[in-house]
C-alpha cells in the first residue's frame, strides 16, 4: 500500500495536470482564449441554447411538393415519349399520386406498357426512387400502370416509392441544413430529425435569427432553361406554349419585375455545381460558379448547340438572369451577374455551395431565448454549484477530518478534470449539464465515504494503520465499481436515446463518473501514501 510504481505516479499526476491545463482557458474570456498560441490548448466549453440564448426553430419538410414535382416530371416524360412514338392521347394530367391520360386508339395500350421504363428513366434515372420500374401490378414496385378497355391509362407512384422518396428528402434536407449553418459560423448548432418529416434546429448565440432562418428555408434550386422566344407570357398562360412555363423575371437593372417564357425541360441541372464563390466583375458583386466534370460537359454541349439563344438561370422558380449565349462555354464555369449587394452575392454563393433542398421547408415553431435569460440560468447554476460544493466539502471535513481534506482536494481536481474533458470534446454545456456536474460532486466523494468507513471497520478489528488502509481500498473497490458502473450504464442509455438537454445531462454525468472514480481512488490513494511516508502516524485520524 505504501509503495506505488513510479510510472503510476507519473500517469496520475500527468492526467491531473492535463485536466487543469485543458480547463484553464475557461477562466479567460472567449476573445482572450482565441488569442492564445495554437500550440496551447484554448478550447472552451460551448454553452447551449438555454445558457447563452439563441434561436429554436422547428421546420417541416413539404414532402407533398416533392411528390408533385415528380409527377410534373412524369407528365413531361409521358408527353414527350408519346409524341416521339406518335401515339395519340387526350386528357393528360395529374390525379392523386399518379398521371392519367386516355389513348385515342385503345390498341396502343401494349405499346404504352412497353414504354414504362422509358418514362421512369426520363424523370429519375437509376438513382431515384423511380429507378427500378417494371410494368404491371406487382407489389412493391415504384411505378405501376393500370389500364382500362376504353384506353384509359394511369401511372401511379406506389406507397413504398413515396415513403422512400420522403424519407430520403428529409435526410437530404438535414445534411444540407447542416452544411448551410456550418458555413455561417454558428458555434455548436443542434440539428436533428424529429418525427417523420420535421427537423429541429437550435442555434446558440445567434444574433440575427431572421437572416439564418432565411438561409435555411430557401430551397436554392438552380436550373438552366432555354427561353421560348416564340410565345409571349399572355399566349403561354392561355395554353399557346405547350411544355413551357411563365416565370417571373427579376429585373435587377431597376425596370421592375417582368415575366418570361422558358421551356420546362431542364437544359442543365444546378445539382452538378461543384463550387460557387462571391466575387466582383467591373466593380460589381457577382457570383462565379463551376460545374463538376459531368455538369461542365453538359453545360458545354448545351451552349454549343444553342449559340445565339437566351439561357435562363432559374433559382427557386424565378429567373435571375437570361443572357444570350454568344459562344460555347466549354470550361464548365460561368458568372451570375445582376444588381446584387455584397451580402446577397455571399448568401447566394453559400446556398449554391451547400446544395438545393429537395423540398420546401416551413417553419412551424419558432422560439428565441434572450441572452438575459441565459445569463440568469448561468448565475443560478453557479450558485447551485457553489452551494453544493460548500456543503459537500463541509460535510467531509466535519465527519472525516484530515482524510476529509484529502477527499476535498481530490474533489477539486475532479472538477478540473470534468471541465477539461468537456473543453477537449467541445461538448455543449446546458442547464441540465450543470445539474449533472452538481450531482457528480456528491457522487465523487461517495467512493471516499465507502473507503473511509471500511477503514474504520478494519481498525476496529485490530488491524494496524497501514494494513487497515490497504484493506479498506481493496475491499471497497468492488462496491465502488458496481455502484458507478450501474450509474454509467444509465448515463449511456440517456445519451443514446435522449435528445437535447437530456444528452447534455448524460454527457456531464458520464464524464463525472469516470473522473470521480479516478480522483477518489487513484488520487486519494496517492495522497495517503505520501502522507504516510511523511508523518508515519500511529493512529487513524478519522
C-alpha positions as CSV (number, residue, x, y, z in Angstrom):
1,X,0.0,0.0,0.0
2,X,2.8,2.4,0.9
3,X,4.5,1.8,-2.4
4,X,3.3,2.9,-5.8
5,X,5.2,2.3,-9.0
6,X,6.8,5.4,-10.4
7,X,5.1,5.1,-13.7
8,X,1.7,5.0,-12.0
9,X,2.6,8.2,-10.1
10,X,3.6,9.9,-13.3
11,X,0.3,8.8,-15.0
12,X,-1.8,10.0,-12.1
13,X,-0.1,13.4,-11.8
14,X,0.1,13.8,-15.6
15,X,-3.7,13.2,-16.0
16,X,-4.4,15.7,-13.2
17,X,-2.1,18.3,-14.8
18,X,-3.6,17.7,-18.2
19,X,-7.1,18.3,-16.9
20,X,-6.1,21.5,-15.2
21,X,-4.4,22.8,-18.4
22,X,-7.4,21.9,-20.6
23,X,-9.9,23.5,-18.1
24,X,-7.8,26.7,-17.7
25,X,-9.0,28.5,-20.9
26,X,-12.5,28.6,-19.4
27,X,-11.2,31.1,-16.9
28,X,-10.5,33.5,-19.7
29,X,-12.9,35.4,-22.0
30,X,-13.5,33.9,-25.4
31,X,-11.6,36.6,-27.1
32,X,-8.6,36.1,-24.8
33,X,-8.7,32.4,-25.3
34,X,-8.7,32.7,-29.1
35,X,-5.6,34.9,-28.9
36,X,-3.6,32.1,-27.3
37,X,-0.9,30.5,-29.4
38,X,-2.1,27.5,-31.4
39,X,0.1,25.1,-29.5
40,X,-1.5,26.0,-26.2
41,X,-5.0,24.4,-25.5
42,X,-7.5,27.1,-26.0
43,X,-10.8,25.3,-26.4
44,X,-13.6,26.4,-24.2
45,X,-16.8,24.7,-23.2
46,X,-19.6,25.6,-25.6
47,X,-22.7,26.9,-23.9
48,X,-26.1,25.6,-25.0
49,X,-29.1,27.5,-26.2
50,X,-30.5,27.8,-22.6
51,X,-27.3,29.4,-21.3
52,X,-26.2,31.8,-24.0
53,X,-29.5,32.5,-25.8
54,X,-30.2,31.9,-29.4
55,X,-33.0,30.5,-31.7
56,X,-35.0,27.4,-31.6
57,X,-36.6,26.5,-35.0
58,X,-38.7,23.6,-36.0
59,X,-39.1,23.0,-39.7
60,X,-41.5,20.8,-41.6
61,X,-40.4,19.3,-44.9
62,X,-43.1,19.8,-47.6
63,X,-42.9,16.2,-48.9
64,X,-46.1,16.7,-50.9
65,X,-44.4,19.3,-53.0
66,X,-41.7,16.8,-53.7
67,X,-44.3,14.2,-54.9
68,X,-45.9,16.9,-57.1
69,X,-42.5,17.7,-58.7
70,X,-42.0,14.0,-59.5
71,X,-45.5,13.9,-61.0
72,X,-44.9,17.0,-63.1
73,X,-41.7,15.5,-64.4
74,X,-43.6,12.3,-65.2
75,X,-46.2,14.3,-67.2
76,X,-43.5,15.9,-69.3
77,X,-41.9,12.5,-69.8
78,X,-45.2,10.9,-70.9
79,X,-45.9,13.8,-73.3
80,X,-42.5,13.7,-74.9
81,X,-42.4,9.9,-75.2
82,X,-45.9,9.6,-76.7
83,X,-45.2,12.3,-79.2
84,X,-42.0,10.7,-80.2
85,X,-43.8,7.3,-80.6
86,X,-46.7,9.1,-82.5
87,X,-49.2,7.7,-80.0
88,X,-52.4,9.9,-79.9
89,X,-53.8,10.7,-76.4
90,X,-56.1,13.1,-74.6
91,X,-56.6,14.4,-71.0
92,X,-53.0,14.1,-69.8
93,X,-52.8,15.4,-66.3
94,X,-52.2,14.6,-62.6
95,X,-54.7,12.7,-60.5
96,X,-53.9,11.9,-56.9
97,X,-50.5,10.2,-56.7
98,X,-50.3,9.4,-60.4
99,X,-50.6,10.6,-64.0
100,X,-53.7,9.8,-66.1
101,X,-54.4,10.1,-69.8
102,X,-56.6,8.4,-72.4
103,X,-55.4,6.8,-75.6
104,X,-57.2,7.7,-78.8
105,X,-56.5,4.1,-80.0
106,X,-57.1,1.6,-77.2
107,X,-55.0,-0.9,-79.2
108,X,-51.9,1.2,-78.3
109,X,-52.1,0.0,-74.6
110,X,-49.5,-2.7,-75.1
111,X,-47.1,-0.2,-76.7
112,X,-47.6,2.1,-73.7
113,X,-46.8,-0.7,-71.3
114,X,-43.6,-1.3,-73.0
115,X,-42.6,2.4,-72.6
116,X,-43.0,2.5,-68.8
117,X,-39.3,2.1,-68.2
118,X,-38.6,4.9,-70.6
119,X,-41.0,7.1,-68.6
120,X,-39.1,6.4,-65.4
121,X,-35.6,6.9,-66.8
122,X,-36.7,10.3,-68.2
123,X,-37.6,11.6,-64.7
124,X,-35.4,9.9,-62.1
125,X,-32.8,7.6,-63.6
126,X,-31.5,4.7,-61.6
127,X,-30.6,6.7,-58.6
128,X,-34.1,7.9,-57.7
129,X,-37.0,6.1,-56.1
130,X,-38.4,5.6,-59.6
131,X,-35.3,4.0,-60.9
132,X,-36.4,0.3,-60.8
133,X,-39.7,0.2,-62.7
134,X,-41.4,-2.7,-64.3
135,X,-44.9,-2.6,-65.8
136,X,-47.8,-4.4,-64.2
137,X,-49.2,-4.5,-60.7
138,X,-46.6,-6.5,-58.7
139,X,-46.4,-5.4,-55.1
140,X,-43.5,-3.3,-54.1
141,X,-42.9,-1.5,-57.4
142,X,-42.1,2.2,-57.6
143,X,-44.4,2.9,-60.6
144,X,-47.5,0.8,-61.5
145,X,-49.6,1.1,-64.6
146,X,-53.3,0.5,-64.7
147,X,-55.4,0.4,-67.9
148,X,-59.0,0.1,-69.0
149,X,-60.5,-1.4,-72.1
150,X,-61.6,2.1,-73.2
151,X,-57.9,3.2,-73.5
152,X,-57.6,4.8,-70.1
153,X,-54.1,4.7,-68.6
154,X,-53.0,5.6,-65.0
155,X,-49.3,5.6,-64.0
156,X,-49.2,5.7,-60.2
157,X,-46.4,6.0,-57.7
158,X,-46.6,3.2,-55.1
159,X,-46.9,3.9,-51.4
160,X,-43.5,2.4,-50.9
161,X,-41.9,4.7,-53.5
162,X,-43.5,7.8,-52.0
163,X,-42.4,6.7,-48.5
164,X,-38.8,6.1,-49.6
165,X,-38.7,9.4,-51.5
166,X,-40.0,11.3,-48.5
167,X,-37.5,9.7,-46.1
168,X,-34.6,10.4,-48.5
169,X,-35.8,14.0,-48.8
170,X,-35.8,14.6,-45.0
171,X,-32.3,13.0,-44.7
172,X,-31.0,15.2,-47.6
173,X,-32.6,18.3,-46.1
174,X,-30.9,17.5,-42.7
175,X,-27.5,17.3,-44.3
176,X,-28.0,20.5,-46.5
177,X,-29.2,22.5,-43.4
178,X,-26.1,21.3,-41.5
179,X,-23.8,22.5,-44.4
180,X,-25.5,25.8,-44.7
181,X,-25.4,26.5,-40.9
182,X,-21.7,25.4,-40.7
183,X,-20.8,28.0,-43.3
184,X,-22.5,30.8,-41.3
185,X,-20.1,30.2,-38.4
186,X,-22.7,29.3,-35.8
187,X,-20.9,27.5,-32.9
188,X,-22.2,24.1,-31.8
189,X,-25.7,24.1,-33.5
190,X,-28.0,21.3,-32.6
191,X,-29.6,19.9,-35.8
192,X,-31.7,16.7,-35.6
193,X,-34.7,14.9,-37.1
194,X,-38.0,14.9,-35.2
195,X,-40.7,12.5,-36.3
196,X,-41.1,11.6,-39.9
197,X,-40.9,15.0,-41.7
198,X,-39.6,17.5,-39.2
199,X,-36.2,19.0,-38.4
200,X,-35.2,20.7,-35.2
201,X,-32.6,23.4,-35.4
202,X,-31.2,25.1,-32.3
203,X,-28.7,27.9,-32.8
204,X,-26.9,29.1,-29.6
205,X,-25.7,32.7,-29.6
206,X,-27.3,33.7,-33.0
207,X,-27.8,37.5,-33.0
208,X,-29.7,37.7,-36.3
209,X,-32.0,34.7,-36.4
210,X,-34.1,36.1,-39.3
211,X,-31.0,36.0,-41.6
212,X,-30.1,32.5,-40.7
213,X,-33.8,31.4,-41.0
214,X,-33.9,32.9,-44.5
215,X,-30.8,31.0,-45.5
216,X,-32.1,27.7,-44.1
217,X,-35.6,28.0,-45.5
218,X,-34.5,29.0,-49.1
219,X,-34.8,26.0,-51.4
220,X,-31.9,27.3,-53.6
221,X,-32.8,25.0,-56.5
222,X,-31.0,26.4,-59.6
223,X,-31.7,25.1,-63.1
224,X,-30.8,26.3,-66.6
225,X,-33.6,26.5,-69.2
226,X,-33.8,27.8,-72.8
227,X,-36.1,30.8,-73.3
228,X,-39.1,30.3,-75.6
229,X,-38.9,33.3,-77.9
230,X,-41.9,32.3,-80.0
231,X,-44.5,32.9,-77.3
232,X,-45.4,35.9,-75.1
233,X,-46.3,35.4,-71.4
234,X,-50.0,36.0,-72.2
235,X,-50.0,33.4,-75.0
236,X,-48.3,30.9,-72.8
237,X,-50.8,31.4,-70.0
238,X,-53.6,30.7,-72.5
239,X,-52.0,27.4,-73.5
240,X,-50.2,28.6,-76.5
241,X,-46.8,27.3,-75.5
242,X,-47.0,23.5,-74.5
243,X,-44.1,22.4,-72.5
244,X,-43.2,25.9,-71.4
245,X,-43.8,27.9,-68.2
246,X,-44.2,31.5,-67.4
247,X,-41.8,32.6,-64.7
248,X,-41.2,36.0,-63.1
249,X,-38.0,37.7,-64.3
250,X,-36.1,39.6,-61.6
251,X,-35.1,42.7,-63.5
252,X,-32.1,43.7,-61.4
253,X,-31.5,46.8,-63.6
254,X,-34.3,48.6,-61.9
255,X,-37.1,48.2,-64.5
256,X,-39.3,46.3,-62.2
257,X,-40.4,42.6,-62.2
258,X,-41.4,41.1,-65.6
259,X,-42.3,37.7,-66.9
260,X,-40.5,35.4,-69.3
261,X,-41.5,32.1,-71.0
262,X,-39.0,29.3,-70.6
263,X,-39.1,25.7,-71.7
264,X,-40.0,23.4,-68.8
265,X,-37.3,20.9,-69.8
266,X,-34.1,21.4,-67.8
267,X,-31.1,22.1,-70.0
268,X,-28.5,21.8,-67.2
269,X,-29.3,20.9,-63.6
270,X,-27.7,23.0,-60.9
271,X,-27.1,19.9,-58.8
272,X,-23.9,19.4,-60.8
273,X,-22.5,22.6,-59.3
274,X,-19.1,21.9,-57.7
275,X,-18.4,25.4,-56.3
276,X,-19.7,28.9,-56.1
277,X,-18.0,32.0,-54.8
278,X,-18.8,35.6,-54.4
279,X,-16.5,37.9,-56.4
280,X,-16.5,41.2,-58.3
281,X,-16.7,42.0,-62.0
282,X,-16.3,45.6,-63.2
283,X,-16.6,46.7,-59.6
284,X,-20.0,45.0,-59.1
285,X,-20.7,41.9,-56.9
286,X,-21.3,38.7,-58.9
287,X,-21.3,35.0,-58.2
288,X,-18.9,32.7,-60.1
289,X,-19.9,29.1,-60.4
290,X,-18.1,25.9,-61.5
291,X,-19.6,22.6,-62.6
292,X,-18.1,19.2,-62.0
293,X,-16.8,17.2,-64.9
294,X,-20.2,15.8,-66.0
295,X,-22.0,19.1,-65.5
296,X,-19.3,21.0,-67.3
297,X,-19.6,18.7,-70.3
298,X,-23.4,19.0,-70.4
299,X,-23.1,22.8,-70.0
300,X,-20.6,23.0,-72.8
301,X,-22.8,20.8,-75.1
302,X,-25.9,22.9,-74.3
303,X,-24.2,26.2,-75.0
304,X,-22.6,24.9,-78.2
305,X,-25.9,23.7,-79.6
306,X,-27.8,26.9,-78.7
307,X,-25.4,29.8,-79.7
308,X,-27.5,32.9,-80.2
309,X,-30.4,31.8,-78.0
310,X,-31.1,33.0,-74.5
311,X,-30.4,30.8,-71.5
312,X,-32.5,31.4,-68.4
313,X,-30.9,30.9,-65.0
314,X,-33.8,29.9,-62.7
315,X,-33.5,30.0,-58.9
316,X,-36.5,28.8,-56.9
317,X,-38.9,29.4,-59.7
318,X,-37.6,32.9,-60.6
319,X,-35.4,33.8,-63.5
320,X,-32.5,35.8,-62.0
321,X,-30.7,36.2,-65.4
322,X,-31.4,35.3,-69.0
323,X,-28.3,36.2,-71.0
324,X,-27.7,35.4,-74.7
325,X,-25.3,32.6,-75.5
326,X,-22.6,34.3,-77.5
327,X,-20.2,31.4,-77.7
328,X,-19.9,27.8,-76.4
329,X,-18.8,27.8,-72.8
330,X,-16.5,24.8,-72.6
331,X,-14.7,25.5,-69.3
332,X,-17.6,24.4,-67.1
333,X,-17.7,27.7,-65.3
334,X,-19.7,30.9,-65.6
335,X,-20.8,34.1,-63.9
336,X,-24.2,35.1,-62.4
337,X,-24.5,38.9,-62.6
338,X,-27.1,41.4,-61.6
339,X,-27.6,44.2,-59.1
340,X,-26.5,42.1,-56.1
341,X,-25.3,43.6,-52.9
342,X,-22.2,42.1,-51.5
343,X,-24.3,40.3,-48.8
344,X,-26.7,38.9,-51.4
345,X,-23.8,37.6,-53.5
346,X,-22.3,36.0,-50.5
347,X,-25.6,34.4,-49.5
348,X,-26.3,33.1,-53.0
349,X,-22.9,31.6,-53.3
350,X,-23.3,29.9,-49.9
351,X,-26.7,28.4,-50.9
352,X,-25.3,27.1,-54.2
353,X,-22.3,25.5,-52.5
354,X,-24.4,23.8,-49.8
355,X,-26.8,22.4,-52.4
356,X,-30.5,22.7,-53.1
357,X,-33.1,21.4,-50.7
358,X,-35.1,18.6,-52.2
359,X,-38.3,20.0,-50.9
360,X,-39.5,23.4,-49.4
361,X,-39.3,23.9,-45.6
362,X,-41.9,25.5,-43.5
363,X,-41.3,27.0,-40.0
364,X,-43.9,25.6,-37.7
365,X,-42.4,26.6,-34.4
366,X,-40.0,29.4,-33.5
367,X,-38.7,30.4,-30.1
368,X,-36.0,32.8,-29.1
369,X,-34.0,32.7,-25.9
370,X,-32.6,36.0,-24.9
371,X,-29.1,36.3,-23.6
372,X,-30.5,37.8,-20.4
373,X,-32.4,34.6,-19.6
374,X,-29.3,32.6,-20.4
375,X,-27.3,34.8,-18.0
376,X,-29.9,34.2,-15.3
377,X,-29.5,30.4,-15.9
378,X,-25.7,30.6,-15.6
379,X,-26.0,32.7,-12.5
380,X,-28.4,30.2,-10.9
381,X,-26.2,27.3,-12.0
382,X,-23.2,28.9,-10.4
383,X,-25.0,29.5,-7.1
384,X,-26.2,25.9,-7.1
385,X,-22.7,24.5,-7.9
386,X,-21.1,26.7,-5.2
387,X,-23.6,25.8,-2.6
388,X,-23.4,22.1,-3.4
389,X,-19.6,22.2,-3.3
390,X,-19.5,24.0,0.0
391,X,-21.9,21.6,1.6
392,X,-20.0,18.5,0.4
393,X,-16.6,20.0,1.5
394,X,-18.0,20.9,4.9
395,X,-19.6,17.5,5.4
396,X,-16.4,15.6,4.5
397,X,-14.2,17.8,6.8
398,X,-16.7,17.6,9.7
399,X,-17.0,13.8,9.5
400,X,-13.5,12.7,8.5
401,X,-11.2,15.5,9.5
402,X,-7.8,15.3,7.8
403,X,-8.9,12.5,5.5
404,X,-11.9,14.6,4.6
405,X,-9.5,17.3,3.4
406,X,-7.7,14.7,1.2
407,X,-11.1,13.8,-0.3
408,X,-11.9,17.5,-0.9
409,X,-8.6,18.1,-2.6
410,X,-9.4,15.1,-4.9
411,X,-12.8,16.7,-5.5
412,X,-11.3,20.0,-6.7
413,X,-9.1,18.1,-9.1
414,X,-12.1,16.1,-10.3
415,X,-14.0,19.3,-11.2
416,X,-11.0,20.4,-13.3
417,X,-10.9,17.0,-15.0
418,X,-14.6,17.3,-15.9
419,X,-14.2,20.9,-17.2
420,X,-11.1,19.8,-19.1
421,X,-12.8,16.8,-20.7
422,X,-15.8,19.0,-21.7
423,X,-13.5,21.5,-23.3
424,X,-11.4,18.9,-25.2
425,X,-14.5,17.2,-26.5
426,X,-16.1,20.6,-27.4
427,X,-19.3,19.3,-25.6
428,X,-22.2,21.7,-25.3
429,X,-23.0,22.6,-21.7
430,X,-26.7,23.1,-20.9
431,X,-28.6,23.8,-17.7
432,X,-29.2,20.1,-17.2
433,X,-25.5,19.6,-17.8
434,X,-24.8,21.9,-14.9
435,X,-27.1,19.8,-12.8
436,X,-25.1,16.7,-13.9
437,X,-21.9,18.4,-12.6
438,X,-23.5,19.3,-9.3
439,X,-24.8,15.7,-8.9
440,X,-21.3,14.4,-9.8
441,X,-19.7,16.4,-6.9
442,X,-21.8,14.5,-4.4
443,X,-21.1,11.2,-6.2
444,X,-17.4,11.9,-6.3
445,X,-16.9,11.7,-2.5
446,X,-19.2,8.7,-2.3
447,X,-16.3,6.4,-3.1
448,X,-14.2,8.1,-0.4
449,X,-17.0,7.6,2.1
450,X,-17.0,3.8,1.3
451,X,-13.3,3.6,1.6
452,X,-13.1,5.6,4.9
453,X,-15.9,3.6,6.5
454,X,-14.3,0.4,5.6
455,X,-11.0,1.8,7.0
456,X,-12.8,2.4,10.4
457,X,-14.1,-1.1,10.5
458,X,-10.7,-2.6,9.8
459,X,-9.2,-0.5,12.7
460,X,-11.9,-1.7,15.0
461,X,-11.0,-5.3,14.2
462,X,-7.4,-4.6,15.4
463,X,-5.5,-4.1,12.2
464,X,-2.6,-1.8,12.0
465,X,-3.0,1.5,10.3
466,X,-1.2,0.5,7.1
467,X,-3.0,-2.8,6.9
468,X,-6.3,-1.1,7.6
469,X,-5.8,1.4,4.7
470,X,-4.7,-1.4,2.4
471,X,-7.7,-3.5,3.2
472,X,-10.1,-0.5,3.1
473,X,-9.1,0.3,-0.5
474,X,-9.2,-3.3,-1.7
475,X,-12.5,-4.3,-0.1
476,X,-14.3,-1.2,-1.0
477,X,-13.3,-1.4,-4.7
478,X,-15.9,-3.9,-5.7
479,X,-18.8,-1.8,-4.2
480,X,-17.4,1.3,-5.8
481,X,-17.2,-0.3,-9.3
482,X,-20.6,-1.8,-9.0
483,X,-22.3,1.4,-8.0
484,X,-20.6,3.6,-10.5
485,X,-20.9,1.1,-13.4
486,X,-24.7,0.9,-13.0
487,X,-24.9,4.7,-13.0
488,X,-22.6,4.9,-16.0
489,X,-24.9,2.4,-17.9
490,X,-27.9,4.7,-17.1
491,X,-26.0,7.7,-18.4
492,X,-25.0,5.9,-21.6
493,X,-28.7,4.9,-22.2
494,X,-29.8,8.5,-21.6
495,X,-27.2,9.7,-24.2
496,X,-28.2,7.1,-26.8
497,X,-32.0,7.6,-26.5
498,X,-32.3,11.1,-25.2
499,X,-32.3,14.3,-27.1
500,X,-31.1,17.9,-26.5
501,X,-30.8,18.7,-22.8
502,X,-31.1,15.1,-21.7
503,X,-28.0,14.3,-23.8
504,X,-26.2,17.2,-22.1
505,X,-27.0,15.8,-18.7
506,X,-25.9,12.4,-19.8
507,X,-22.6,13.6,-21.1
508,X,-21.6,15.5,-17.9
509,X,-22.8,12.7,-15.7
510,X,-20.9,10.0,-17.6
511,X,-17.7,12.1,-17.7
512,X,-18.1,12.9,-14.0
513,X,-18.5,9.2,-13.1
514,X,-15.2,8.2,-14.8
515,X,-13.2,11.2,-13.4
516,X,-14.7,10.8,-9.9
517,X,-13.6,7.1,-9.7
518,X,-10.1,8.1,-10.8
519,X,-9.8,11.0,-8.3
520,X,-11.5,9.3,-5.4
521,X,-9.5,6.0,-5.7
522,X,-6.2,6.7,-7.5
523,X,-5.5,10.3,-6.5
524,X,-6.7,9.9,-2.9
525,X,-4.6,6.8,-2.6
526,X,-1.5,8.7,-3.9
527,X,-2.1,11.5,-1.3
528,X,-2.5,9.0,1.5
529,X,0.8,7.2,0.5
530,X,2.8,10.4,0.6
531,X,1.1,11.4,3.9
532,X,2.0,8.1,5.5
533,X,5.6,8.4,4.4
534,X,5.9,11.9,5.6
535,X,4.1,11.6,9.0
536,X,4.3,7.9,9.9
537,X,1.2,8.2,12.2
538,X,0.4,5.7,14.9
539,X,-3.4,6.1,14.8
540,X,-6.1,6.7,12.3
541,X,-7.1,10.4,12.3
542,X,-10.8,9.8,11.5
